[in-house]
Amino acid sequence: MLEDKKILKATKKTGLSAERRKEAIVGWLFLTPEIIGMVLLYVLPIIFAVLLSFTEWNLVGGLSEIRFVGLDNFVKMFSDERVFLALRNNLVYTVVVVPVSMIIALVLATLINSRVHMKSFFKVAFFIPYISSIIAVGAIWRALYHPSQGPINQLLSSIGVSNLPGWLADTSTSLLAIIIISIWTQIGYVVVIYLAGLANISQEIYEAAEMDGATSLQKFYKITFPLLAPTHMFLAITLLITSFKVFDLIKFLTNGGPINSSTVLVYLIYQEGFQRFNMGYASAISILLFTVVATLTYLTWKLQNSKIFGG
């Protein structure tokens, strides 16, 4: 009897492990196309870019023109004023766009969630700029920013402003003009994410706070803001990464000008790689961009339990 039980147990274990192996094989078969795609579209290009950063390569000349130059591209990069200007512009853009977008969107989402009828309508209304063609959005804002005929400057002139800004045509305001468009464009996305976070907060918590005499402001700072900490964290990281990828608006509206006043790292990489065909130097700048984004993302992640994100 004991031997029969042992054989039965061994058979069950063998059968169970065989089933698990089959499930694992099926799972890996489903994942294989995704893994292949990630390797081909992400891993290999990253490796190729790192290798290219140590070379000098004119894209027009083909692969036969690749020449190893060691650290020359990095030495050149750290003495190139355009790189530091582009990095400064990127940091200014990020420091303004990320927190301002989150603050405005949080206020709007809170108002829509608690005090506004037709919530679905406002969700769609705020989200439309985010899903609209960026070229169409840029064309509209270019007309709004026109130095003499634009509605914005006409409004400023009507209220007595004499020194009207040149917006996209002025070195002191070109980056600010891009920042305003970016905030306006992505507000809808941030509002929708915050509304999703607010929907997960139990109303019983607010009712208990009301019974204790809490005001609306106290409920916001003591309940809403802290309980949205995971949402704050998610938005901070995604907006930070997105802010360092800004390119289309700059390419369409300013071409990095005037006098590189709106040039950012991605646009500088585009200039070096696809206008000057200096792929080695462009790859070195891309490594700098990757390092900066990775560092800032890591620091933001480390701050997740701080009061900044409601922790």
Steps between C-alpha positions, in 0.01 A plus 500: 500500500777744593680432174178560302447835679857606427458412131170693490658807660795485265263472203298801620816708548632404158166577337474834680852606404433395139188717494695794643771453241238504225345818643843662523580408139167640380560818702848547352362440150252783551777726637753418228372752238504777762850407616628490141340838433658654812842362409480625140342839573656590837793289615697479173457873416620594849807277466566636151468860626748434782750351253447788257574755771866387487520543123496760228245414233354700216158346444514564125819297462351171616629252758844487333564859615481417873827593671583441868599823682481395865377772737539786252124548463454529876791742532348711224154478660614632837663799332207575268297801614200383297476184709497694827246746359276213382532326838416823683195555278390141563532539875311831499229343284470199734509700825213719376285258298488203739393670827278765335316235297446286809383789719253640247371153410457402867292811570287445189453128571396572860246759388361277225478204738313683776325812376430473127214340311557330162835354607529289185472810283782678683719189484465494122536879468828506692629187324444623142826708478701197614369276222499771232768520231799682645553674166143633505546612860830669409343679202221640719742622766730649236207718389420588863864598561531725193689814620265753337182321387477231769207514747733467800703812420188688393349423841819613677503818293136573586575491873792742463807279458740697280801265477328204336685164508623349176413151622638246249715765327671627817795327669366592845150356447531219244549226761223645717265488201578130447450433873154661497391288203635181660316563827175579318534189282563243774270639770219274377708184539603594854142592594370161383767315701420704811127437456573127490697534823224702667243236403692245710474705821210379714231760572467358850832662591368842399173441687690409816713815464185713458357353819819609676450853366770502231480778241536444124858627513587269789346202318711580195831526688437221752314248281503568128861605450661223712281222358594607147869436571529207252333715233735791574793264466381348173434840343827651621706225338302479175490880456869526582591245233261663251646845565845383390353361177347830381583547134203539267382839629852641489565365152172638364495838675858620556755253357686545828529875454530782505874461572452157665277655769250213475741219409475193724705181506276295270497778241879531525532124442278538193715786369827312546374165375263582216601847385877492548513115467740475796355183651785436742465839668119473497528161675726650768240771570230231515702320769507827696123532458445142618723558805321821598152346465602184688653706783199732536260205486696321773501811721126546446442136592705543820276795596181294477458477879568869560239769564549624143290209373273481800697224673 
